[in-house]
Amino acid sequence: MAFNLNSLKLVLVFITIFPITKAKELDYQGPVCSEDRTTSNTTYQLNLFTLFSSLSSKATTTIFYNNTIMADKDSSNAVYGLFMCRGDAPFDVCGDCVQSATHVLSSECTLSLWGMIWYEQCMVRYSNTSFFSVPSTQPSNLMSNNFNVSTNQTMFVSLLVTTMNKTADEAAFSLNKYATKEQKVTEVQTIFNLAQCTKDLSVQDCRTCLGFAVAQIPVCCKGRRGGRVLLPSCNIRFELYPFYRHGSPELFVPATKYPSIDSKYSQDPVYLSHKCLTTNYQTTLDKKRITTLLAYLSSKARNSNNKDDFQMTNVDNKVFGLYLCRGDIPSSLCAECIVNATDRIASECPMSIEAMIWYNYCLLRYSNYSFFRTMSTSPRFESMNVTKYEDYKSYYKYQLWSALTKVAGDIWDRNDRYCKETFVLNEVQRLYVQGQCTKDLSTGDCNYCIHDVIENAIPWSRLGSVGGRVLYPSCTLRFELFPFYRNGTNDQQPPSTKEKNGRSRAITFTVIPIVASALLFYFCCYLRRKRARKSYNKTILKQNFGHESNTIGGLQFDLSIIEAATNNFAEENKIGKGGFGQVYKGVLSDGRHIAVKRLSKSSNQGAAEFKNEVLLIAKLQHKNLVAFIGFCLQEEEKILIYEYVPNKSLDYFLFDPRSKKRLSWSERYNIIDGIARGILYLHEYSRLKVIHRDLKPSNILLDENMNPKISDFGLARIVDQQQGYATRVVGTL
């Protein structure tokens, strides 16, 4: 079997110059693929790819489209398909969504005779039999929020079902088979409902489908704060926040980097209130100064990062302004909020020399006098949930007061003047509190401002409320019985000066012997478990790898080591996702940076591929092959551990519009050369003659110097020396 290095380079040059367009990665449900399958390169499969192409091209001009593809009027190989975008989706969003959906279906269900997938903004479905104008309720996907409502659940569900049925009625009779409706639950709590059918259904069939979906609410979503029922022909959704847009897709301007959000029913961040204080300009020049000031604040927000969520400035020492973003939101949302705030305050207070505006994610203020470093408690905005917490009301009041006081005591001593904390009320409920001061305030003024909120704006008589917020110009405070703030962004800083009390100052002689005895007991248990685990690991290795288990035993890692290295597979350590599962970055105790490939239980890459990859790559060593460190086979986990390669994979640089410009021709040539050398090593110079069988840009990793490393040997095949070829074609279509 002879291979030429230059020939391999030529093939790879072609792939590099003419990359396949990659769809944007979006979150989705499914896909659901039929077990009835066709074979590769059949007429049906070619028709399917033609269908996907037609759906993707149509999605930029309409929110619903169905089509039938058949070759030479041969109905036996016909493919029927459609897409439906959410009724409020702009065309650019619809186009991106359908493109991503067809991309996933083409890779996940490529040999299935029918399949479908649901996204936030669209759904795509295809089949070998016609389903147009026929209502279908299977397969289904039921989803619900993890948190329960704080009001009476029976009353809430009854009100929800009634409102959703009204929404379904409107959707069935509407032109687009789409409708939304809001229904107040309490003075400050509203249910937002959405219902939609595919446009090919009749009024009666649409209503029948939606009726079936509504009937699933008690099954999937009873008492939950939100939920969805996704069916092939229709879907419904409800939330306690506005998640949809108002208007027709034809009226939407294509999304810009910072879209204007001016409706109170727009997606979060939402507008809360504003105050136009001084209503007359002193001079015409003042108006120009305010316009300049707002433009400057908007520009600073657009170009900020997570550390620049606060800004104050002045124009000619005549007009002064500042903005503050909530401490838990990323810079992109901060920028979006400030852009919206500057636009709205300019239109709402066109003649004011002094004004204040609050959004859910930010506040903005300007005046003709300097208010910097000065604590202000007026004007203010208050919103309290009047629904009372009936169980243990007195106890709850005390708990709430203690929580608010605790947060108030923490905010003023933090560098970022921001604090969020969670408090346990009982076995099932938590209290979430968030407070913040503008960063120009002194520690004393910040402390005074927050305590003024507690003492004057939320007195003891109002502590029975189960949620609310008070917004001052200089500080804000909010509490809810659901998690309303984000985790993982701008996390709380440790106190900078105060020493936290509560640690015990003395250990009695009675405690010491008890602790020592307990430690000795647990140490003995640990040794016993360690011996049992060692014996168990040997058994598992023998079952999975047979006689070769002796040669790879040194590569086996304990699951606890992997969990420690990846912070228990934390979300922030996730660096990739595929059909096999997810990939996490981690650091071992010896300082080595690793990439952890965790196979999911539903992965198409099963036990055979896992065994194949471990046995193969452990025996291969080359600078252009990713280094294999070890594996874990414990508690139903199948984990592969590699060296961490920081520059992602080659497809990221080839298919991303911005990143592909970063590759110079010399870098491209070096990557091509490295891949070719790695393949030549596998085919000619390694002790095993190996065919990779799944060589593609996503399986080429790039290290810090942009050197390529071939990865993913799950489908690789050792070629028989005498036979010289593999017997079947596998890999990515």
N, C-alpha and C positions, 0 to 999 in steps of 0.2 A: 504494500500500500504506500505509494509515493506521493509526497506533498511538496509543493513549491512555495516558499515564503513569499515571493513576489506575487504569486497568484492570489494568495490569501489577502495580501495588502490591497490588491485591486478590488476584490469583492468588498472589503471593508470601506474603501474609498467611496464606492457607489452608495453604500448604506449611509455614510456620513454626509455626502452631498445631497442626497435625496431622502431625508428623513420622513417618516410617516407622521402626520399631524396627530398629536396626542390630545385627547379631550381633557377639560379641566376636571380635577378631582372634587367631587361633591359628596355629601352624605346621602345615603340611600337605604331603602328597605328592600330586602330581597337580594338578588333576583330569585324568582321562582322558575325553575326549569323542569320541563317534563322528562319523565323517565323513558318515554318513547323517543328513540333517537334515529337519526340518519347516519350516513357515513361521510367521510371527508371528500370534498371535490365533486359532490353530486350536483345535479341541476337544482335541487331544492336549496342546497346551501348557497349556491351562487345567486339564486333568486333572493334569498334572505339578505345577503350583503347588499344587493341592489335596493331592496326595500329600506334597509337602514340608511343608505345614502339619500334616498328620496325623502325620508322623514326628517333627517338632519337639515337638508336644504330648505324644506318648507317651514321649519320652526321659527325662522326669523321674520316671517310675514303673517303668521296666523297662530292662534292658540289651540286649534284642533285640526287634525288632518288624518284621513285614512286612505289606504291605497292597497291595490292588489298587484302582485308581480307574478307573471307566468311567462314562460318561454314558448313561442310559437303556438300560443293558445292551448298549451298542454295543461289542463286544469289539475292533472294528477300531481304536479309538482308546484302548484300555485302556493304563494305565501301571502297571507292577509295580515295587515298591521295598521296600527294607529298610534298617535300620541295625543295627549291632552295636557295642556299647561293650565296652571291655576288661573282662574278668571281674572285675577288682578295682576298677572305677571307681565311686565314689559317684554317686548319682542326680543331684546338682546338677552334678557334673563332666560326666556323660553328657549332661545336658540342654544345657549350654553348648556341648559339642563338636558335637552333632548340629545344633544351631541354626546354628553357624558353618559346618558342612559344607554344609547345605542352602542357606545364603546364598551360598556360593561357587559351588555347582553351578548355582543359579538364574541367576547372572550370567555364568559362564564357559561353561556347556553348555546354555544356555536353549533353543536350537533343535536340539540333538542328540537323536537318538532313544534313545540310551543313554549313561550316564556313571557314573563312580564316583570316589571320593576317599578317601584314607586320612589319618587324624590319629593323634597319639600315643595318644589315648584312645578313638577310635571310627573306624568307616568307614561310608559311605553309598553305596548303589548303586541305580540304577533302569534300566529298560529297557522297550521296547515289546513284548517277548516275555517270557513267564513263565520265570523261572530258579529258582524256589523248589524246594528239595530236589534240585537238580542241582549236583553239584560242578563248579567251574570254576577253572581255573588261569591263565587269560588274561583281561585283561592282568595283568602282574606288575610288581612294583617291588622291586628288590634293593638293599639298603643295607649298608654296612660301616663300621666304625671306621677312621680313618686310620692307626692305630698297630698294630703287630704285637705279639704276645705275646713275652715274654722267655724262655719255656720252649721245649722242643723242639716245633716246629710239628706234625710228624707225629703225635706222641703227643697233643698238644693237640686236633687235629682229630678223631682217633679217639675220644678221650674225650668230646668235644663231641657228635659224631654219635650215639654210644651213649646218652648222657644225654638228648639231644633226642628220640630214638626212644622212650625210656621215658616222657618227658613227653607225647609224641604219643599213646601208648597210653592214658595216664590221661585225657587230654583227650577222646579218642574215646568212652570209656565213661562219662564223667562227665555229670551232668544238664545242666550249663551248657556242655558242650563246651569246657571251659577247664581248664588245669592249669599248675602251676609246679613246678620242681624245682631243687635245688641240688646241685652236685657239686664236691668239693674237688679242686684241681689240685696245690697244694702246701699246706704247713702254714698259710699265711696267704692263699692265693689260691683263690677259689671261682668256679665258673661258675654264673650264675643264668639259668635257662631258662624260657621261656613258650611255650605252644602253645594255639591257639584256633581253633574252627570256628564257622560260623554254626549256630544251634540247629536249623535246619530239615533239616540233613543227617542221614542214618542213621549208625550206628556205622561201618559199612564205608566209606561214602563219605567220612566225616570222616577216617578213618585213611588212605585213599587220597590225599586232598588234602594232608594233613600229610606223608605219605611223599614226595610230589613236592617239597614245600617243603624238607624235610630234605636231599633230594638236591641242592638248589641251594647248600648251604653251601660245598662245595669250590669252586664256581664263583665265588661272590661274596665269600666271607668267610674263605678259607683262611689260617689263622695270624693273623687279626685279633682285636683285643681285644673286639669286639662286632659284631653284625650283625642284620639283619632280612630276612625274605622275606615280602612282602605280596602275597597273592593275593585274588581276589574272594570265595572261599569259606572261606579259612583263612589263618592267618599264624603265624609263629614269630619269636622274638627271643631273643638271648642277650647277656649283658654280664658283665663282671668286677666289677660292683657291683650291689647290690640295687635294682632299679628298679620293683618292683611292691609292692603292699600285700598283707597277709595278712588273710583274712577274707572274708565275704560282703558285697556292696554294701548289703544290707538292714540290716546292723549298723553301717554307717558313719554318724557324725554329720555333718551338712552342714558343709562347710569353714568355719572361722572365720578371723579375720585371723591368728591364731597357733595353728594346730592342734597338738595334742599328739602328739609322736612318741615312742613308748615301746618300740617293738619294734626289735630289732637288725636286722631285715630291712626297716625303713622306709626311705624315700628319704633320701639324704644331707641334712643332717648326721647321722651315726650315733653312737651311744653307744660308747665305748671301754672305760672302766674307772672304778671309784670306790674310795675308801678311807674307811672309817669308823674314825677314829683313837681318840678318847677316847669310851668307850661309855656313860658315866653322866652325866646332868645333875647339876650341883651343887645347883640349886634348881629349883622349878617355874617360876620367873620366867625362867630361862634358856631354856626351851622357847619361851615366848612371844616372847622377844627374837630367837631364831633364826627363828621364823616371820615376825616383823616384818622382819628383815633380808632374808630370801629374797624376801619380797613386794616390798620396796623395790628390790632388784636387778632383779627381773623387770620391775617397772614402769619403771625407768630404761632397760632394754634396749628395751622396747616403744616408748618415746618418744625413742630416740636417733637420731642421724644417723651418716653415715660417719665423722665425726670423734670420735664417742663410743663407740669399741669397747672402752674400758677404764673400769671404775668401781670405786672402793673406798669403803667406808663403815663405820660402827659404830653400835651401838645402846647408849646409856647408858654408853659406854666399857667395856662388859662383853663384848660380842660383836662380832667384826670380820670383814668379808667383802669379797671382790672377785671380779670376773669379767674375763676377757680373751677377745676374739674374734680369730680369725685375721685377719691384716692384709689379706688379699686378698678378703674377702667383703663384700657390701653389707649395709646396716643391717637389711634385712628378714630375711636369713638369720641375722644375729647375734642379733636379737630372738627368732627362732624357736628358736635353739639354747639361749639362756639360759633361756627359758621351760621348755623341756624339761629342762634341767639342774636348775633349782630344783625342779621337780615330782619328778624322779627321786631327787635326793639327800634330799628330805624323806621319801620312802617307803622308800628303801634304808637310811637311817641315822636312824631315828626317835628313838633314844636317845643320839645322839652330840653332844657339845659341840664336836667338831672333825671336819671331813670335807673330802674333796677329790673332784672328779669331772672327768673329761675326756671331751669329745666331739670329733668330727673337726673341728668348726668353732670350738670354744670350750673354756674351762676355767672352773671356779668353785670357790671355796675359802672356808671360814669357820672361825673358831676363837674360843676364849674368851680368847686373848691377842693382842696386836697383833703381827702379822707384817709390817706394811707396811714397805717399804724395806729388808727383810731377805732376803738370798738364801737359798733353801732348795733342797736337792737330794733331799729325801726327804719323802713317799713318791714313787715314780716308777712309770711305766708304760713297758714296752719291747715292741716288736714288730719282729722281723727276718724277712725273707724268706730262708729257708734254701736256696732254689734258687741254686746258684752260677753265677757268670759264668765259664764255662770258658775262653773264648778270651782269651788274653793276661791271665791271672789276676793275675800280679804287676803288670803295667802298670795294670790296672784298679784294684787296691788303691791304688797310688800316686795315680792320678787322683782316686779317691774321697776319699782323705785330703786331697789338695790342695784339692779343691772344698769340703769341709766346713770346712777351715781358712780358706779364702778368705771364705766366708759368715760364719764366726764373727768374723773380723776386721772385717767390715763392719757387723754388727748393732749392736754396742755404741755406735758413734759416730753412729747415726741417731736423729733425734728421735722416730720412731715405734717404735724398737726392733724393726724388722721388716725382713727381707731375703729376696728370692727371686731365684735366678739359675739360668741354664741353661748347661751345659758340654758341649762337643762331645767325644765319646769316639772316634768313628770316622765313616765316611761315612754310616752309616745310624742310629746310635744317639746319643742325648743323655742327659745326666744332669741331673735336676731336683732342686734343693736349696732348702729353705725353713727359716728359723730365726726365732725370736722370743723376746723377753724381756717380762716384765710391765713396764709403763711407770713403775712406782714405783721401780725399781732404779736405782742410780747406774751410770755408765758402767763403772766398775771391777767392780762386782758382776755386771753383765750379761756382761761379758767373761769373768769367772771361771766363771760358770754354764755358758755355752756350751762353753767349753774343757773343763770337767769332763765334759760329755756325751761329747765326742770322746775324751778320754783314759781315762775310766773306764767309760762305758756302751757305747762303740763302740771297743774296743781294736783293735789291728792284726789280731788273730786273727779278728775278726768283720767285717773290711772286705771279705771276699769276698762278702757278701750283696748281692743286687741291689736291695734295697729295705728300708726300715725306718724306724722312728721311735722317739725317746726323749722322754718327756714328764716334766719336772720340775714342781714347783709354781711355780717362778720362770722357767722357760725351756723351749722345745721345739725340736727339730731333727728334720727328716725329709728323706729322699732316696729317689728312685724313678727308674726308667728310662722312665717315662711322665709326661706333664704332669698333675699332680694339683692344681695350684693355678690360680686364675683370673687372666686377664690383663685389664688395663684398669681395675681397681678398686684404689684405694689403692696405686698404683704406688710403686716404691721412690723414696725421696727421695735427693737427692744428699748425699754426706757433708757434715757441718756443720763439721768442724774439720780432719780429716786431709787432707793433700795426697797425691793418688795419684801414685805414681812410675811409671816405665816409659817416659817420654818421652825421646827422645834429646836430649842437652844440646849437641851440636855437630854441625855440618854441614861435611863436608870439602869442599875445593876440587874434588875429583874429582866429587862428587855434583852440584854446582851446574850445570856445563855439561850434564850428562846430563839433568837436570830441565828446563833451559831448552830444549834441543833437542826433548824430548818435548812440551813445551807448544806450541812453534812448529808441530810436526807435527800435533798435534791441532787447533790453531787453523785450519790450512789445510784439514784434513778437515771441520771444522765449517762453514767458508764454502762448501765444495763441496756438502755435504749441504743447507745452507740454500737454495742456489740450486735444487737438484734438488727440494726440498720445495715451494718456491714455484711452480715449474712444474707439479708434480704436483697441487697444490691447485687451480690454475686449471683444469686438465683435469677434475678431479673436479667442480668447481662447474659447469662447462659441461655435463657429462654429466647432472647432476641437476637443474639449474635453467634450462638453455638460455639464451635471450637475456637473461633477468633476472639472470643471474649477475653482470653488471657492477654492478647496483644493490645487491646484498647482499654483495659481496666484503668490504666493511669490517666486516661483522658476524661474520666467520669467526674462530674462535679456534683456536690450536694445541692439540693434545691435551695436551702437556706442561704448558701453563699451567693447564688444568683439573685435571690430576692434582696439581699443586702446590697449587692452591687448596683441593682437597678432601682433601689428604693421601693421595693415591692411592686415592680412594674408600674411605676408612677407614670401618669399621663404626660407629664412634662419631659419624660425621658423617651417617649415614643418617637422614632425617627422614620418609620416606614410601615406600610401595610400592603398585603397582597392576598392572593387566594389561599396561601399556606397559613396565614395568620398575621402576626405583628412582629416588628423588630424594635428593640429598645437598645439605647446606649447605656453603658454602665462602667464602673471602675472597680476592679478587684482590690483586695486588701494590699496587694503588692504594688499597686499603682498602675497596673496595666489597664488601658482603655479597651473595652470590648464592645462588640455588637452581638446582641442576644436575639436569636430567631426563635420565637415561641410559636410552635405549631398549634393551631386551634383544633378543637375536637371535630369541628365540621370541615376541616381542611381537606382539599382534594389530594394533598400530599400525605399519604398514609404511611403505615409501618414499613412497607417495602422501600419507599423512597427515602425515609429517614435512615433506615439501616444502610441503604446504598450510599447515601451521602457520607455517613460516618466512616464506613469501611474504605470508601474510595479516597476521599480528600485527606484522610489521616495519613495515607501513604504517598501523597503527592506533595512535592515541594518545589516551588519556582517563584521567582520574584513577581511574575505576572499572574499568579494564582493567589486568591485571598487565603491568608494563613488561618488554618483551623486550630483552635485552642482546645476545644473539648465539647462535651455534651452532657445533658442531664436527662435521665429516664426515671422519673419518680412521681408518685401520686398522680398517675395518669397524664403527667406532663411529658412532652417530647420537646427538648430544647437543644438548639445548636449554638455554639459559641465561637465567634470569629474575632480576628483583630478588627478594631474600629477603624474604618476608612472615612475621613472627615468630609470629603468633597462630593458626597452622594454618588449617584450613578450617572452613566453617560447619557441616558435619555433625558435627564434634567437639563443638560447643557445643549442637547440637540433640539429638543422640542419646545423649551421655554423661550418665548420671543425675546426676552431680555438677556437670559443667560447665554444663549447661543452666540451672541455677539462677543462674548468674552473669550471665545476660543480662537486663537490665532491659527494660521495655517501650520506653523511649526508645532504647536501643541497638538493639533489634529493628526499631523503626521506621526508624532511620537506615540500618540494613543493607538493609532492604527498599527504601528510597528510593534508595540508592546502586546497587543491582542494577538497579532499574528505569531509572535514568538511563544506566547503562552499556548496557543493551539498547536503549534509545531512541536512543542515539548510533550503535550498530551499524545499526539499522534505518532511521534517518532522516537523521542529521547527518554521518556519516562519508563520505569520498569514495567508499568502497566500500559497497554495500548488502549487509550480511552477516547471515545467520541462523546462530546458534551451533550449534543442533541437538544439544547435549548439556548443557543447562543443568541442573545439579543441585547440591545443597549441597556435595558434595566438590569441585566445581569453582569454588566461591566462596571465595577466600582473604581473610583479615582481617589488616590491618596493625596496627601498635602502638597505633593509636587506634581500632581496631575498625571501620575503614572497609573496605567490601567491594571486592574486585578480582576480576573475572571472568577465569578462566584456561582453558587447554586448548582450543585452537582446531583440533585435529586433524581434527574432523568438520565444521567450519564450512563454509558454502557462500556464495559470492558470487551474489546473486540478479540475474538478468538484468533490466535496467531495463524492458524492454518486456513480458517474460513475467510478472514479478512474483511468481513462486512457485517453490518447489523441486519436483522431480518425484517424490521418494520419501522415505519416513520412515526415519530412522536415529537412532542414539543409544542411551542406556542404557534397557533395558526397565523 
